[in-house]
Every structure is written in structure tokens, then in C-alpha cells.
Amino acid sequence: MSFVLAPHETPGEGLTRVVREQVEKLSAECAEAQEDQAAFAHKARVRCKRIRAALRLAKPLMGEKAFRVENRWWRDQARLLSELRDAGARIEALDSLRPFLATRIGSEATRRLEERFQKSRGTLDATAAIAMFIAGLDDYADTLVPVLERGGREDLVKGLGETYRLARETMGEALAHEKPELLHEWRKQAKYHALQSRLMRQQFPDALERRVAGVRDLAELLGEVQDIEVVAAGAKGWRERPAGFLEVLEARRKSLVTGARAAGAALFSEKPKAWMKDLTPPVLAE
């Protein structure tokens, strides 16, 4: 099945299934991990993010202590691949900015910057990190899928409401100061909310069907902001850096933050309790 809770499933049944499917897909991808390390790091971190989004929804069914243990384990697993993912992210970020940069600093300068990033990634060997990641999955294979109670509508509402609250709070902090680390945190919480809205869109269709696209688009906007930060950081010490390069990036960044501000206001203007009341009762199994 897809990454969505079916209307006939109880919350516990659906979330258990979703985590199991993500774990199975991740395990299958491990078999080809060393063939393309960068691609595997990206896919594996996406799987971990999806699993953590499902666990956040399941927290009312698991209990706070069990949730913290499971969430921390998956977070630490993903961090094993961070260095490799960061190296790949610089190249992906540059690709996303290529049309914008080429018209402002020229295609040749953009190509030289790409060569710089490619050279940096080429010196990185993540064989050991990937091996540790796979070993962790193997060691805990029997406990990776949580055993959950059936649960009810109020549990789903509580879980989704919590990610709404966190996304709203981090938005306030990020837009008040516009610091990179705050915007990054807002993006993380918006992505969790987007994943959970996607998971629950059939349970709460009136409230979530259109919201899924809106929050996803917001996360992508904030992702472009992060792309700029990644490219700027990777260009530190670049002797061939064209005049005005950083200023061009900063102008683009400000434009994107303005767009994210408008999108965030449309999505998170209501206080959490008021927004949660708009959720219509889902159709659950008896």
C-alpha cells in the first residue's frame, strides 16, 4: 500500500503497517547501498524521516518513554549518513540554483563551482558509515516495528495537532529572526507536518486533501532557502568566486523567505486548538 492510512484501518493498525512497509523497503535498498552511496544515503534518510513522522503520530499509542527511545534510535541511524548526504546535497542544491546563477554569474563560473563540489564529494568514502547503518538495522530487526494499540480518532488528532503546533512555533521564531538554523528547524517541522497530513489525508479528507500540497510546497520553498545556505557554505574559500556572488545568493534568499512567510501565514494562522476543531471525524474500523 502507499504512504497513507486507509479509512478501514484503526490508527494502530495503519501506523504499524506504514512503519513495517518503510522498514521492508529500506532493508531491500540496503542490498545495493554500496553501488551508489550518495543515492542510498538520500533514500535511507527519507525512509527514516517517514518512519519518524509515523512514530510521532503513534506517540499517544506508544507512550512518551517508548516514543523517545524509538525516535532517538531512528534519528541516530540517519545521522550516520549525514556527511555523505551533505556532500550530495551541495551538488543537488547547485543544480536547483543553476538557472538562477548562470544568468547572474555566468555558466562558466557555475561550472567551476560544480567541479569544486564534485571534487569534495569524490574524496569522501562512506563505506564504513553505510556498513554501520546496515548493521544497526540487522541488530534490531526484530524490534523495528512497534506494537501499537488500536487507538481512536482522538489519538490521530492529538498527534497531528502536536506537529501543527511545532510547525507554527518554529515558524514564528524563524520569521522573527530569519537565521539559517531557525529556518532549517521550521523546514524540518513543516516536513513532518506534510508527511503526517499525507498519511492521514483519507482519514480527514475535508481538512487535509488540499493541505498536503500546501505544506509540501512550503517545505520545498524552505528547502530552496537551505540550498542557498549550502551553496554559500560550500563556496567558502573559493578563490575564483565572482564579484557579487554572495550578494546574488542573499537576494534570492530574501525573495524565498518572503514567499515562505506568505505561505506559512496561510497554513498556520490559526491557533492549534482552533485548527484541530476543524478536523472532521474520520471513518475508522469498529
RODO-2510 file (C-alpha; in nm, 4 decimals, decimal comma):
residues 286
     n   res          X          Y          Z
     1     m     0,0000     0,0000     0,0000
     2     s     0,1031     0,3622    -0,0321
     3     f     0,2151     0,6002     0,2428
     4     v    -0,1384     0,6655     0,3686
     5     l    -0,3676     0,5329     0,6417
     6     a    -0,6642     0,3568     0,4827
     7     p    -1,0161     0,4531     0,6006
     8     h    -1,0856     0,0976     0,7199
     9     e    -0,7747     0,0818     0,9411
    10     t    -0,7585     0,1776     1,3064
    11     p    -0,4728     0,4182     1,3852
    12     g    -0,2677     0,1418     1,5463
    13     e    -0,3147    -0,0984     1,2556
    14     g    -0,2395     0,1629     0,9928
    15     l     0,0673     0,3110     1,1602
    16     t     0,2112    -0,0335     1,2285
    17     r     0,1660    -0,1246     0,8624
    18     v     0,3237     0,2002     0,7423
    19     v     0,6329     0,1570     0,9593
    20     r     0,6653    -0,2084     0,8548
    21     e     0,6459    -0,1187     0,4848
    22     q     0,9096     0,1545     0,5197
    23     v     1,1410    -0,0810     0,7108
    24     e     1,0978    -0,3529     0,4473
    25     k     1,1731    -0,1105     0,1629
    26     l     1,4756     0,0246     0,3479
    27     s     1,6073    -0,3256     0,4109
    28     a     1,5722    -0,4109     0,0414
    29     e     1,7584    -0,0928    -0,0581
    30     c     2,0470    -0,1843     0,1716
    31     a     2,1388    -0,4679    -0,0650
    32     e     2,2530    -0,2143    -0,3266
    33     a     2,3808     0,0525    -0,0876
    34     q     2,7458     0,0402    -0,1943
    35     e     2,6684     0,0649    -0,5660
    36     d     2,5664     0,4297    -0,5347
    37     q     2,6446     0,5554    -0,1886
    38     a     2,5032     0,9049    -0,2372
    39     a     2,1718     0,7787    -0,3755
    40     f     2,1407     0,5286    -0,0914
    41     a     2,2115     0,7952     0,1723
    42     h     1,9331     1,0111     0,0318
    43     k     1,6778     0,7289     0,0114
    44     a     1,7670     0,5924     0,3538
    45     r     1,7326     0,9305     0,5226
    46     v     1,3933     0,9796     0,3550
    47     r     1,2808     0,6404     0,4902
    48     c     1,3980     0,7359     0,8388
    49     k     1,2098     1,0658     0,8157
    50     r     0,8892     0,8891     0,7132
    51     i     0,9220     0,6393     0,9956
    52     r     0,9784     0,9175     1,2490
    53     a     0,6733     1,1036     1,1165
    54     a     0,4627     0,7906     1,1702
    55     l     0,6086     0,7401     1,5184
    56     r     0,5147     1,0950     1,6120
    57     l     0,1566     1,0172     1,5203
    58     a     0,1806     0,6973     1,7202
    59     k     0,3145     0,8659     2,0349
    60     p    -0,0276     0,8713     2,2090
    61     l    -0,0465     0,4953     2,1498
    62     m     0,3143     0,4198     2,2469
    63     g     0,3605     0,6438     2,5464
    64     e     0,6189     0,9207     2,5845
    65     k     0,9062     0,6998     2,7044
    66     a     0,8777     0,4399     2,4290
    67     f     0,8410     0,7114     2,1679
    68     r     1,1572     0,8899     2,2826
    69     v     1,3591     0,5687     2,2616
    70     e     1,2336     0,4758     1,9139
    71     n     1,2559     0,8289     1,7741
    72     r     1,6100     0,8778     1,9051
    73     w     1,7233     0,5469     1,7552
    74     w     1,5989     0,6367     1,4064
    75     r     1,7432     0,9887     1,4382
    76     d     2,0855     0,8476     1,5264
    77     q     2,0657     0,5991     1,2395
    78     a     2,0006     0,8794     0,9915
    79     r     2,2892     1,0811     1,1329
    80     l     2,5309     0,8044     1,0399
    81     l     2,4738     0,9070     0,6777
    82     s     2,4799     1,2837     0,7326
    83     e     2,8290     1,3513     0,5981
    84     l     2,7627     1,1649     0,2751
    85     r     2,4213     1,3252     0,2372
    86     d     2,5652     1,6738     0,2949
    87     a     2,8217     1,6229     0,0194
    88     g     2,5491     1,5162    -0,2223
    89     a     2,3200     1,7953    -0,1073
    90     r     2,5722     2,0604    -0,2164
    91     i     2,5628     1,9308    -0,5733
    92     e     2,1828     1,8962    -0,5717
    93     a     2,1495     2,2465    -0,4299
    94     l     2,3722     2,3868    -0,7021
    95     d     2,1668     2,2036    -0,9663
    96     s     1,8475     2,3614    -0,8338
    97     l     2,0104     2,7069    -0,8427
    98     r     2,1885     2,6608    -1,1760
    99     p     1,9426     2,8576    -1,3965
   100     f     1,9370     3,1426    -1,1455
   101     l     2,3166     3,1534    -1,1032
   102     a     2,4001     3,1080    -1,4712
   103     t     2,2149     3,4281    -1,5640
   104     r     2,3884     3,6243    -1,2867
   105     i     2,7456     3,4975    -1,2541
   106     g     2,7707     3,3113    -1,5844
   107     s     2,7681     2,9471    -1,6876
   108     e     3,1457     2,9123    -1,6663
   109     a     3,1650     3,0259    -1,3033
   110     t     2,8754     2,7967    -1,2160
   111     r     3,0557     2,5054    -1,3835
   112     r     3,3739     2,5737    -1,1850
   113     l     3,1766     2,5771    -0,8621
   114     e     3,0231     2,2420    -0,9547
   115     e     3,3698     2,0987    -1,0156
   116     r     3,4691     2,2173    -0,6694
   117     f     3,1730     2,0371    -0,5122
   118     q     3,2284     1,7211    -0,7187
   119     k     3,5917     1,7076    -0,6120
   120     s     3,4932     1,7395    -0,2477
   121     r     3,2410     1,4559    -0,2752
   122     g     3,4896     1,2404    -0,4639
   123     t     3,7247     1,2347    -0,1656
   124     l     3,4544     1,1004     0,0673
   125     d     3,4312     0,7254     0,1310
   126     a     3,1187     0,6385     0,3293
   127     t     3,1655     0,2614     0,3182
   128     a     3,2153     0,2362     0,6941
   129     a     2,9199     0,4635     0,7753
   130     i     2,6856     0,2667     0,5481
   131     a     2,8073    -0,0591     0,6979
   132     m     2,7276     0,0738     1,0471
   133     f     2,3834     0,1814     0,9296
   134     i     2,3054    -0,1622     0,7873
   135     a     2,4452    -0,3383     1,0947
   136     g     2,2131    -0,1334     1,3131
   137     l     1,9118    -0,2446     1,1123
   138     d     2,0251    -0,6063     1,1335
   139     d     2,0894    -0,5914     1,5094
   140     y     1,7433    -0,4576     1,5874
   141     a     1,5482    -0,6209     1,3048
   142     d     1,3009    -0,7844     1,5423
   143     t     1,2082    -0,4617     1,7216
   144     l     1,1997    -0,2024     1,4431
   145     v     0,8209    -0,2192     1,4009
   146     p     0,6320    -0,1050     1,7129
   147     v     0,3414    -0,2978     1,8589
   148     l     0,0565    -0,0469     1,8882
   149     e    -0,2874    -0,0416     2,0420
   150     r    -0,5849     0,0074     1,8098
   151     g    -0,6318     0,3683     1,9143
   152     g    -0,9048     0,6062     1,8095
   153     r    -0,9834     0,9359     1,6411
   154     e    -0,8632     1,1430     1,9350
   155     d    -0,5174     0,9864     1,9131
   156     l    -0,4729     1,0882     1,5495
   157     v    -0,5986     1,4387     1,6190
   158     k    -0,3609     1,4716     1,9134
   159     g    -0,0611     1,3538     1,7125
   160     l    -0,1312     1,5758     1,4138
   161     g    -0,2123     1,8717     1,6361
   162     e     0,1280     1,8419     1,8001
   163     t     0,3148     1,8678     1,4702
   164     y     0,0925     2,1614     1,3722
   165     r     0,1863     2,3360     1,6968
   166     l     0,5585     2,2721     1,6469
   167     a     0,5494     2,3921     1,2853
   168     r     0,3638     2,7060     1,3915
   169     e     0,6017     2,7807     1,6792
   170     t     0,9169     2,7279     1,4743
   171     m     0,7663     2,9474     1,2005
   172     g     0,7289     3,2315     1,4492
   173     e     1,0899     3,2005     1,5605
   174     a     1,2241     3,1656     1,2080
   175     l     1,0397     3,4649     1,0656
   176     a     1,1217     3,6837     1,3641
   177     h     1,4977     3,6419     1,3138
   178     e     1,5459     3,4749     0,9722
   179     k     1,8570     3,2920     1,0928
   180     p     1,9601     2,9843     0,8899
   181     e     1,9341     2,7422     1,1809
   182     l     1,5829     2,8662     1,2679
   183     l     1,4625     2,8459     0,9085
   184     h     1,6080     2,4946     0,8893
   185     e     1,4197     2,3917     1,2032
   186     w     1,0973     2,5341     1,0605
   187     r     1,1538     2,3335     0,7450
   188     k     1,2023     2,0127     0,9456
   189     q     0,8796     2,0620     1,1377
   190     a     0,6895     2,1610     0,8216
   191     k     0,8120     1,8402     0,6539
   192     y     0,6897     1,6308     0,9461
   193     h     0,3522     1,8037     0,9262
   194     a     0,3424     1,7491     0,5499
   195     l     0,4218     1,3782     0,5883
   196     q     0,1599     1,3334     0,8573
   197     s    -0,1007     1,5215     0,6553
   198     r    -0,0200     1,2904     0,3653
   199     l    -0,0530     0,9870     0,5914
   200     m    -0,3909     1,0983     0,7221
   201     r    -0,5454     1,2518     0,4127
   202     q    -0,8009     0,9696     0,3730
   203     q    -0,8892     0,9808     0,7412
   204     f    -0,9608     1,3568     0,7339
   205     p    -1,0214     1,4318     0,3636
   206     d    -1,2031     1,7643     0,4005
   207     a    -0,9296     1,9168     0,6132
   208     l    -0,6187     1,7559     0,4660
   209     e    -0,6537     1,6769     0,0939
   210     r    -0,5589     2,0279    -0,0179
   211     r    -0,3358     2,0914     0,2816
   212     v    -0,0964     1,8142     0,1784
   213     a     0,0132     2,0069    -0,1305
   214     g     0,0286     2,3400     0,0517
   215     v     0,2574     2,2211     0,3309
   216     r     0,4716     2,0247     0,0846
   217     d     0,5163     2,3391    -0,1259
   218     l     0,6126     2,5361     0,1854
   219     a     0,8738     2,2732     0,2762
   220     e     1,0127     2,2928    -0,0775
   221     l     1,0366     2,6732    -0,0531
   222     l     1,2281     2,6405     0,2706
   223     g     1,4380     2,3703     0,1050
   224     e     1,5418     2,6234    -0,1586
   225     v     1,6422     2,8611     0,1199
   226     q     1,8571     2,5847     0,2642
   227     d     2,0026     2,5165    -0,0817
   228     i     2,1349     2,8712    -0,0835
   229     e     2,2898     2,8266     0,2599
   230     v     2,4519     2,5001     0,1482
   231     v     2,5960     2,6512    -0,1697
   232     a     2,7239     2,9595     0,0150
   233     a     2,8929     2,7401     0,2785
   234     g     3,0481     2,5177     0,0120
   235     a     3,1878     2,8235    -0,1677
   236     k     3,3806     2,9489     0,1349
   237     g     3,7442     2,9855     0,0425
   238     w     3,6642     2,9676    -0,3304
   239     r     3,9394     3,1778    -0,4837
   240     e     3,7637     3,2082    -0,8190
   241     r     3,4431     3,3368    -0,6645
   242     p     3,2920     3,6045    -0,8932
   243     a     3,2327     3,9522    -0,7581
   244     g     2,8856     3,9871    -0,6139
   245     f     2,8328     3,6106    -0,5803
   246     l     2,7244     3,6167    -0,2170
   247     e     2,5059     3,9219    -0,2761
   248     v     2,3239     3,7374    -0,5551
   249     l     2,2588     3,4445    -0,3228
   250     e     2,1354     3,6714    -0,0446
   251     a     1,8897     3,8477    -0,2751
   252     r     1,7482     3,5126    -0,3821
   253     r     1,7283     3,4002    -0,0210
   254     k     1,5297     3,7083     0,0826
   255     s     1,2833     3,6530    -0,2003
   256     l     1,2278     3,2916    -0,0980
   257     v     1,1818     3,3803     0,2688
   258     t     0,9194     3,6354     0,1668
   259     g     0,7348     3,3636    -0,0222
   260     a     0,7626     3,1248     0,2714
   261     r     0,6282     3,3935     0,5038
   262     a     0,3133     3,4287     0,2922
   263     a     0,2683     3,0516     0,2592
   264     g     0,3194     2,9980     0,6307
   265     a     0,0651     3,2651     0,7206
   266     a    -0,1952     3,0894     0,5065
   267     l    -0,1237     2,7479     0,6582
   268     f    -0,0595     2,8246     1,0243
   269     s    -0,2587     3,1361     1,1094
   270     e    -0,4995     2,9529     1,3423
   271     k    -0,4045     2,8573     1,6953
   272     p    -0,3576     2,4800     1,7364
   273     k    -0,6767     2,4109     1,9328
   274     a    -0,8901     2,6046     1,6846
   275     w    -0,7291     2,4274     1,3896
   276     m    -0,7781     2,0847     1,5465
   277     k    -1,1507     2,1525     1,5831
   278     d    -1,1748     2,1815     1,2051
   279     l    -1,0771     1,8180     1,1619
   280     t    -1,3832     1,6162     1,0716
   281     p    -1,4322     1,2736     1,2285
   282     p    -1,2535     1,0022     1,0290
   283     v    -1,4066     0,6743     0,9237
   284     l    -1,2435     0,4116     1,1445
   285     a    -1,2831     0,0381     1,1719
   286     e    -1,5071    -0,0809     1,4518
***
